[in-house]
Amino acid sequence: MSSTASLIYSKAREESFQPPPAAKKSRASSQQSSSSRSAARHPIPWPHPLSYLARPTTLAAAGFWFDPAPSSPDRVTCYYCKKSLGGWEPNDDPAREHARRSQDNDCPWATVVCSVELEKLNSSRQAIITDSSRLPTNSQLEKARLSTFGRLWPHDSERGHQATSKRMAKAGWVYTPTPESDDLVSCFYCETFLDGWEPTDNPLHEHKRRSPHCAFFTARVQLPATNNIADGEFEEPVKPKKGKSKAGSSVNGIDLPSSQGQNGKRYEYCDLRHL
């Protein structure tokens, strides 16, 4: 995987904020490997202190990698949608700024990760949603989750495998691979992640039995005018699963089906100080 393509990993995006390691004398093969690993890093340091909300960890979690320019030394770019933001101020929240600039759902990462993180901060434990378009089972959110898998999901090419990318997206999973696990997925509603998917695994069942109270299953839409509450619907049957148990916990994962922007998108840049 090229250094640019490796930005699909959250860790690689975070490492892009670090300066390249000092060159060391080594064999040619080692030099090539080191160069590949540091190609996404810049000699320009991240200019803001850790007191800023926009830190390497929070920016990477929001889908950004460090992409400075002479006129914008704090520019970052989303690996999936190629939107670039610069001019960060102390209270600018990366997830919020990314979500604000993806109101038309043109960035799956902003739609199903950043926006969900903000909803968790602003909602009660009852998971009441006033906008039906933000119901976890909404078709547009399902489509955005599916986009994070792209063509990289390893089990789509395995004949008869039940954990296809379409079923994963329908069950609330977002693709968040790591160098160590190419089939790691995450739910950002309950902060659960699973990997090691077997051919007979049912994505919906695996999610529900580990986190039955996840907002993906319990969220309700309450319309302000009528106070009517509508439940989410789940059409896929739940079947018992035999086999090893997978552990769940939180993860800051990633996006992107390829190293190029979706549909050949061009870079867009916005200076937050001028808004």
PyMOL commands that set and color helices and strands:
alter all, ss='L'
color gray80, all
select helices_A, chain A and resi 5-8+10-15+28-38+56-61+94-100+108-122+132-134+139-147+154-157+165-170+203-210+215-218+262-264+272-274
alter helices_A, ss='H'
color red, helices_A
select strands_A, chain A and resi 64-66+76-78+83-86+128-129+174-175+185-187+192-194+220-222+229-231+268-271
alter strands_A, ss='S'
color yellow, strands_A
deselect
rebuild
show_as cartoon
